[in-house]
Amino acid sequence: MQEADIPIDIHTLKLQDWLVSRRIVPKNIQASLKDIRSKITAALQDMPSHEKLIELLKGTNINYFHCKEIIEILKQTEKDTKGLFGSYGSQRMKDWQEIVRLYEKDNVYLAESAQLYVRNINYEIPNVKKQMTKLEQQSDECLKRSNDLNKPEAQLLAEHAALLQQIGVKGDNLREEFTQVLSGLPEMYAKSIAKIGTLDEALNLYATTTGQTKQQCLPITRHLIDFGNTTVYQYIHKEAPLSVEEPPIKLNLSEENEMKNNDNEIDFGDDNGGASSTISGEMIDFGELNLESGGDGGIDFGDAGETGDIDWGIESAPTENVEINFDIPIEEYGIVVEGAGMDGGVAKGDQAYTLLDSPSYRERFIDELYELEAFLRMRCYELRQVNASSNIMFSLMESISTHDEESLRKMLANLDVLLNEMSSEQTRHLFQLKHSPKYADLLASKLKQMLKAVEKIRTTKQVLKDRSVELKEQRVSLTPVLEKLIDQTKDLQGKIEQDISKRYKNRIVNLLGGV
């Protein structure tokens, strides 16, 4: 094989060392390059207007090969200054020719070209590619985060819709909708105890087992079975009122952080006939007042002497002519005098509520249901123990002999249905709305916060989408930069290989590790 046929392979990382080791370029060219750069800067201040020059100088660092192209262009623009012996009188031409001469001295141009080539291969091109990859990843990440927000948004919207459905409103005008939906509470109460009659058998079993009368055993439950959801007044006085004056509903839908009600205020309630008083929402029952009208309007306290003495059941020295003033009108004490027969008084305050609508009586009724449930479950347990044991207790068998485990479970099933109806979400919300003025504000605030959270999520999603598009545009804008850089590097590679090849009898030169 001829020497001319043997290629010269030079790795890119060792190109500069290779040129220095072959004494083609000097070891240090920085001083020469500094002088050349200053002359290039000065020469650029005075350039003719030419399309190719503008395109050539646009966004490019001027190197030796650019300088040669500039001279070729100046040969056209400065041809009028050419002398008889082929020299140019133009200062522009002289400046660029001087720059090229300095480049060619000690092959500085080749050393600079090698530096540019190695820097493009090792730093510039990888950096642009890395930046493009990073922008693409950030764009995908923004889009992914935006898509991930779909789940919490859908969850919040579902919770908001579920809460509105539980309350039974649309959420357009909460004050009006709350007022409207509260008018349906009586129907809901009636529906919740529609099957309360199925507890009659369980109630009789409980009364028989405990030795109580039917009326004494779980009295509120018995009253609801016999008479339905009557007023508290009718439950207490055993007769329906002439009229009902239910306290007005107060919905406190104030603006955020505006709480007009004083938390420490004591509410003594309305005048309810003197039978009860309300402090901080809790009823204090003073019992039933047994008033009997006499001929002279006196009050009968039991057996008293003819002189009007009152027997308090305590032995003491006899007193004479004890007088009691009966002239004070009982209306001043808020006492409602019950009439005879089917006549009744006016139900006010807590007594105007129905049993299921009264906070205290509703709670007592639910407690009775749980008490009955505990009794039935205990009976089921005892029945299983009796069936599993050979030592059968006669007294226990006598109390449960008429009911097997299946019938007891049927009673429990009926009881569970009633408990579920009483504890439904809509009933619970509406009950709180009616009896807790602040609950309406809490509900409205919760619904508002949900919508605010949804709006915030949607805004964040849009910001992330916009950012993703912006990052993609930045990534696309780097594509021509990368292409131009690669083209410039390939051009440098070809010129360096060609220059070295001329120095070695046109042998093939390969720069390894290039683009």
GITA-V120182 format. One record per residue. N is the residue number from 1. RES is the residue in one letter. PSI is psi in degrees with one decimal (999 if undefined). D_LAST is the distance of its C-alpha to the last C-alpha in Angstrom with 1 decimal. Layout:
<<N	RES	PSI	D_LAST> <N	RES	PSI	D_LAST>>
This chain:
<<1	M	133.0	29.2> <2	Q	152.7	29.1> <3	E	-34.4	27.2> <4	A	-22.1	25.4> <5	D	-9.0	24.0> <6	I	117.6	22.5> <7	P	154.9	18.8> <8	I	111.5	17.7> <9	D	123.5	15.0> <10	I	124.3	13.9> <11	H	142.3	12.1> <12	T	-41.5	10.2> <13	L	-22.6	13.0> <14	K	11.1	15.6> <15	L	-48.7	14.6> <16	Q	-42.9	17.3> <17	D	-36.2	19.8> <18	W	-44.6	19.3> <19	L	-38.9	20.1> <20	V	-42.1	23.0> <21	S	-28.5	24.4> <22	R	5.8	24.5> <23	R	30.9	26.3> <24	I	-38.7	24.0> <25	V	153.9	23.8> <26	P	161.5	26.3> <27	K	-37.1	25.9> <28	N	117.5	26.7> <29	I	6.7	25.7> <30	Q	-40.9	26.4> <31	A	-43.8	29.9> <32	S	-42.1	28.8> <33	L	-35.6	25.9> <34	K	-42.5	28.5> <35	D	-42.5	30.9> <36	I	-41.4	28.4> <37	R	-39.6	27.4> <38	S	-39.2	31.0> <39	K	-36.2	31.7> <40	I	-42.8	28.8> <41	T	-42.5	30.3> <42	A	-40.1	33.7> <43	A	-31.0	32.6> <44	L	-16.7	31.1> <45	Q	-21.2	34.6> <46	D	87.4	35.9> <47	M	142.2	33.8> <48	P	158.8	35.2> <49	S	110.7	34.6> <50	H	138.4	32.2> <51	E	-47.5	29.9> <52	K	-36.6	27.0> <53	L	-43.5	27.4> <54	I	-44.2	27.6> <55	E	-38.0	24.4> <56	L	-40.7	22.6> <57	L	-4.0	23.9> <58	K	112.4	23.4> <59	G	33.6	21.4> <60	T	139.2	19.5> <61	N	121.6	19.7> <62	I	127.8	21.2> <63	N	-172.6	19.8> <64	Y	-43.5	21.1> <65	F	-32.2	19.6> <66	H	-39.8	21.0> <67	C	-39.0	24.3> <68	K	-37.2	24.5> <69	E	-38.2	24.0> <70	I	-40.5	26.7> <71	I	-40.7	29.1> <72	E	-36.5	28.7> <73	I	-39.7	29.7> <74	L	-24.6	32.5> <75	K	-26.6	33.9> <76	Q	-41.8	34.8> <77	T	-25.6	36.1> <78	E	21.3	37.9> <79	K	-24.5	39.2> <80	D	-18.0	42.8> <81	T	3.5	42.6> <82	K	131.4	41.9> <83	G	-174.1	44.8> <84	L	-34.0	46.6> <85	F	15.4	44.6> <86	G	2.0	41.1> <87	S	155.7	40.6> <88	Y	137.7	40.0> <89	G	-6.7	42.4> <90	S	134.3	40.1> <91	Q	-31.9	39.2> <92	R	-47.9	35.9> <93	M	-41.8	34.9> <94	K	-39.2	36.3> <95	D	-47.4	34.3> <96	W	-32.7	30.9> <97	Q	-36.9	31.8> <98	E	-39.1	32.8> <99	I	-44.6	29.4> <100	V	-40.5	27.6> <101	R	-41.4	30.1> <102	L	-35.7	29.5> <103	Y	-43.4	25.7> <104	E	-17.9	26.4> <105	K	126.4	29.0> <106	D	24.0	27.7> <107	N	38.1	24.2> <108	V	-35.4	23.6> <109	Y	-39.4	21.1> <110	L	-38.4	18.8> <111	A	-41.3	19.2> <112	E	-43.3	18.5> <113	S	-40.4	15.3> <114	A	-40.9	14.2> <115	Q	-48.0	15.2> <116	L	-42.2	13.5> <117	Y	-49.1	10.1> <118	V	-40.3	10.7> <119	R	-40.8	12.2> <120	N	-42.1	9.5> <121	I	-43.8	7.1> <122	N	-25.4	10.3> <123	Y	-57.0	12.4> <124	E	-54.5	11.9> <125	I	-47.8	9.2> <126	P	-35.8	10.7> <127	N	-43.0	14.1> <128	V	-43.0	13.8> <129	K	-41.6	12.8> <130	K	-41.2	15.6> <131	Q	-39.9	18.0> <132	M	-41.0	17.5> <133	T	-41.9	18.2> <134	K	-43.6	21.2> <135	L	-39.1	22.6> <136	E	-41.7	22.5> <137	Q	-43.0	24.3> <138	Q	-38.9	26.8> <139	S	-45.4	27.5> <140	D	-37.7	28.2> <141	E	-42.1	30.3> <142	C	-41.6	32.3> <143	L	-38.7	33.0> <144	K	-43.9	33.9> <145	R	-36.5	36.3> <146	S	-41.9	37.8> <147	N	-34.2	38.5> <148	D	-25.9	39.9> <149	L	-9.3	42.5> <150	N	-35.6	43.9> <151	K	-53.4	45.8> <152	P	-31.6	47.7> <153	E	-47.0	48.4> <154	A	-37.4	49.9> <155	Q	-44.1	51.8> <156	L	-42.7	53.3> <157	L	-38.3	54.3> <158	A	-42.2	55.9> <159	E	-39.8	57.8> <160	H	-45.6	58.9> <161	A	-38.6	60.1> <162	A	-40.6	61.8> <163	L	-41.9	63.6> <164	L	-39.2	64.8> <165	Q	-38.7	66.0> <166	Q	-41.2	67.8> <167	I	-29.9	69.6> <168	G	30.5	70.1> <169	V	167.3	68.8> <170	K	-25.4	66.0> <171	G	7.8	65.0> <172	D	-50.2	65.6> <173	N	93.5	68.7> <174	L	-40.4	69.3> <175	R	-50.0	72.7> <176	E	-40.3	74.2> <177	E	-39.1	72.6> <178	F	-46.3	73.7> <179	T	-40.7	77.2> <180	Q	-43.1	77.2> <181	V	-27.2	75.9> <182	L	-24.1	78.4> <183	S	-16.5	81.2> <184	G	4.4	80.2> <185	L	-45.3	80.8> <186	P	-40.9	84.3> <187	E	-37.9	83.1> <188	M	-40.1	80.4> <189	Y	-43.3	83.1> <190	A	-39.2	85.3> <191	K	-37.2	82.5> <192	S	-27.6	81.6> <193	I	22.7	85.2> <194	A	-31.1	86.0> <195	K	25.0	86.2> <196	I	-21.3	88.0> <197	G	-21.6	91.1> <198	T	-11.7	89.4> <199	L	-3.2	89.9> <200	D	-42.8	93.7> <201	E	-42.9	94.1> <202	A	-37.5	91.9> <203	L	-40.5	93.7> <204	N	-39.7	97.1> <205	L	-42.0	96.0> <206	Y	-42.6	94.8> <207	A	-42.6	98.1> <208	T	-41.9	100.2> <209	T	-39.7	98.3> <210	T	-6.4	98.6> <211	G	23.4	102.2> <212	Q	162.8	101.5> <213	T	165.6	102.7> <214	K	-35.5	100.4> <215	Q	-28.3	100.4> <216	Q	-30.2	99.8> <217	C	116.0	96.8> <218	L	68.8	93.6> <219	P	-37.2	95.5> <220	I	-42.3	92.7> <221	T	-43.4	91.4> <222	R	-41.8	94.9> <223	H	-42.0	95.5> <224	L	-35.5	92.3> <225	I	-42.6	93.4> <226	D	-40.9	96.9> <227	F	-10.3	96.3> <228	G	-166.5	92.5> <229	N	76.7	90.5> <230	T	178.0	93.3> <231	T	158.7	93.4> <232	V	-33.9	93.8> <233	Y	-46.9	97.2> <234	Q	-35.4	98.4> <235	Y	-39.2	97.2> <236	I	-48.1	99.1> <237	H	-1.7	102.2> <238	K	20.3	102.5> <239	E	153.0	102.9> <240	A	146.4	100.8> <241	P	157.4	100.6> <242	L	-38.3	102.2> <243	S	160.3	99.0> <244	V	125.0	95.5> <245	E	83.1	94.0> <246	E	139.2	90.4> <247	P	143.7	88.5> <248	P	151.0	86.0> <249	I	130.3	82.3> <250	K	114.8	80.3> <251	L	113.0	76.5> <252	N	86.0	74.8> <253	L	67.4	71.7> <254	S	167.5	71.0> <255	E	164.6	67.9> <256	E	134.6	65.4> <257	N	10.4	67.0> <258	E	99.4	70.3> <259	M	103.1	72.8> <260	K	-23.0	76.3> <261	N	141.7	78.2> <262	N	121.2	79.5> <263	D	-27.3	78.5> <264	N	3.7	81.7> <265	E	139.5	84.1> <266	I	122.4	86.8> <267	D	114.8	87.6> <268	F	2.6	91.3> <269	G	-174.8	90.9> <270	D	167.7	93.3> <271	D	108.8	97.0> <272	N	32.6	97.2> <273	G	9.4	101.0> <274	G	-2.0	101.2> <275	A	-19.6	100.1> <276	S	159.2	96.7> <277	S	147.9	94.6> <278	T	124.1	90.8> <279	I	120.5	89.1> <280	S	36.9	85.3> <281	G	-2.6	85.1> <282	E	132.3	87.3> <283	M	134.8	90.7> <284	I	116.2	93.7> <285	D	121.2	96.4> <286	F	9.6	99.9> <287	G	-179.7	101.4> <288	E	139.8	103.9> <289	L	118.2	106.8> <290	N	101.0	110.0> <291	L	124.4	112.0> <292	E	129.0	115.3> <293	S	129.1	117.3> <294	G	-178.8	120.9> <295	G	-32.6	123.9> <296	D	12.6	123.7> <297	G	14.9	119.9> <298	G	169.2	120.0> <299	I	128.9	117.5> <300	D	111.4	118.7> <301	F	14.2	117.5> <302	G	-160.5	119.5> <303	D	118.3	123.2> <304	A	161.8	124.8> <305	G	169.9	128.4> <306	E	-21.5	130.4> <307	T	0.0	130.0> <308	G	8.5	126.3> <309	D	149.2	125.4> <310	I	128.9	122.1> <311	D	107.9	121.9> <312	W	2.0	118.6> <313	G	12.4	119.5> <314	I	127.1	120.3> <315	E	126.1	123.8> <316	S	173.6	125.0> <317	A	138.7	128.1> <318	P	142.0	129.3> <319	T	153.3	128.5> <320	E	139.5	130.6> <321	N	51.3	129.7> <322	V	123.6	125.8> <323	E	139.5	124.5> <324	I	131.9	121.0> <325	N	110.7	119.8> <326	F	12.4	118.5> <327	D	-9.3	118.3> <328	I	123.3	114.6> <329	P	133.5	112.7> <330	I	-17.1	110.2> <331	E	-26.8	107.8> <332	E	-24.6	107.1> <333	Y	2.7	105.5> <334	G	23.2	103.3> <335	I	129.3	105.2> <336	V	122.1	105.2> <337	V	120.8	108.6> <338	E	137.1	108.3> <339	G	-176.3	110.7> <340	A	157.9	112.6> <341	G	-130.4	111.6> <342	M	4.2	108.4> <343	D	150.9	108.0> <344	G	-176.7	105.2> <345	G	-160.7	103.6> <346	V	124.3	100.4> <347	A	118.3	97.2> <348	K	167.2	95.2> <349	G	-138.8	92.3> <350	D	-26.7	90.8> <351	Q	-14.7	93.8> <352	A	-19.4	92.7> <353	Y	156.2	89.5> <354	T	167.2	89.5> <355	L	-39.5	89.3> <356	L	-13.4	85.7> <357	D	-13.2	84.8> <358	S	126.5	86.5> <359	P	-43.7	84.1> <360	S	-44.2	86.7> <361	Y	-32.0	88.3> <362	R	-43.5	85.0> <363	E	-40.8	83.9> <364	R	-37.7	87.2> <365	F	-44.6	87.0> <366	I	-37.7	83.6> <367	D	-39.3	85.0> <368	E	-39.0	87.8> <369	L	-41.4	85.4> <370	Y	-33.1	83.5> <371	E	-43.4	86.9> <372	L	-38.6	87.9> <373	E	-44.8	84.6> <374	A	-39.7	85.1> <375	F	-46.4	88.7> <376	L	-38.7	87.5> <377	R	-38.0	84.8> <378	M	-39.9	87.3> <379	R	-40.0	89.7> <380	C	-42.5	87.0> <381	Y	-44.1	86.3> <382	E	-37.6	90.1> <383	L	-39.4	90.6> <384	R	-38.0	87.9> <385	Q	-39.4	89.6> <386	V	-41.7	93.0> <387	N	-27.8	91.8> <388	A	-12.9	90.1> <389	S	144.4	93.1> <390	S	-20.3	96.4> <391	N	88.4	98.2> <392	I	129.8	98.5> <393	M	122.3	99.8> <394	F	-40.8	102.5> <395	S	-38.2	102.1> <396	L	-42.8	98.3> <397	M	-33.9	98.9> <398	E	-33.6	101.5> <399	S	-23.6	99.2> <400	I	12.6	96.4> <401	S	-26.8	98.3> <402	T	-6.0	98.0> <403	H	119.1	94.2> <404	D	179.5	91.9> <405	E	-34.6	88.3> <406	E	-41.7	87.1> <407	S	-36.4	89.3> <408	L	-39.9	88.1> <409	R	-33.2	84.5> <410	K	-41.8	85.4> <411	M	-42.7	86.8> <412	L	-36.9	83.6> <413	A	-43.4	81.5> <414	N	-39.0	83.7> <415	L	-40.5	83.3> <416	D	-38.3	79.5> <417	V	-44.7	79.4> <418	L	-40.8	81.5> <419	L	-39.9	79.4> <420	N	-39.5	76.2> <421	E	-39.5	77.8> <422	M	-28.0	79.0> <423	S	22.2	75.6> <424	S	151.2	73.5> <425	E	-43.6	70.7> <426	Q	-43.1	72.1> <427	T	-42.3	75.6> <428	R	-44.4	74.3> <429	H	-46.8	72.3> <430	L	-36.1	75.2> <431	F	-44.3	77.8> <432	Q	-39.0	75.8> <433	L	-39.8	75.3> <434	K	-38.1	79.1> <435	H	-6.4	80.2> <436	S	102.3	77.5> <437	P	-33.3	77.0> <438	K	-17.9	73.8> <439	Y	-34.8	72.2> <440	A	-41.8	71.6> <441	D	-38.3	69.7> <442	L	-43.8	67.7> <443	L	-46.1	66.9> <444	A	-40.3	65.9> <445	S	-40.9	63.8> <446	K	-44.0	62.0> <447	L	-39.3	61.4> <448	K	-42.1	60.1> <449	Q	-36.6	57.8> <450	M	-45.6	56.3> <451	L	-37.0	55.6> <452	K	-41.8	54.1> <453	A	-40.5	51.8> <454	V	-43.3	50.7> <455	E	-39.9	50.1> <456	K	-41.3	48.1> <457	I	-42.7	46.0> <458	R	-39.5	45.4> <459	T	-43.3	44.5> <460	T	-40.6	42.0> <461	K	-44.0	40.5> <462	Q	-39.6	40.1> <463	V	-42.7	38.5> <464	L	-38.6	36.0> <465	K	-43.9	35.3> <466	D	-40.6	34.9> <467	R	-37.7	32.6> <468	S	-43.4	30.5> <469	V	-41.6	30.2> <470	E	-42.5	29.4> <471	L	-37.0	26.5> <472	K	-40.0	25.1> <473	E	-39.5	25.4> <474	Q	-39.4	23.6> <475	R	-42.6	20.8> <476	V	-36.2	20.7> <477	S	-21.7	20.9> <478	L	-13.1	17.6> <479	T	-50.2	15.8> <480	P	-30.4	16.0> <481	V	-43.7	15.1> <482	L	-43.1	11.8> <483	E	-42.7	11.3> <484	K	-39.0	12.5> <485	L	-40.7	10.4> <486	I	-42.6	7.1> <487	D	-42.6	9.2> <488	Q	-40.4	10.5> <489	T	-40.5	7.5> <490	K	-39.2	6.8> <491	D	-43.6	10.5> <492	L	-42.4	10.8> <493	Q	-45.3	8.8> <494	G	-42.6	11.1> <495	K	-37.1	14.1> <496	I	-44.7	13.8> <497	E	-40.7	13.6> <498	Q	-40.6	16.5> <499	D	-44.5	18.5> <500	I	-38.5	18.4> <501	S	-40.7	19.2> <502	K	-32.2	22.3> <503	R	-17.3	23.5> <504	Y	50.0	23.6> <505	K	41.3	25.4> <506	N	30.5	22.5> <507	R	153.2	21.1> <508	I	130.4	17.7> <509	V	127.9	15.1> <510	N	120.5	11.9> <511	L	109.7	9.6> <512	L	147.5	8.9> <513	G	16.9	6.9> <514	G	-161.8	3.8> <515	V	999	0.0>>
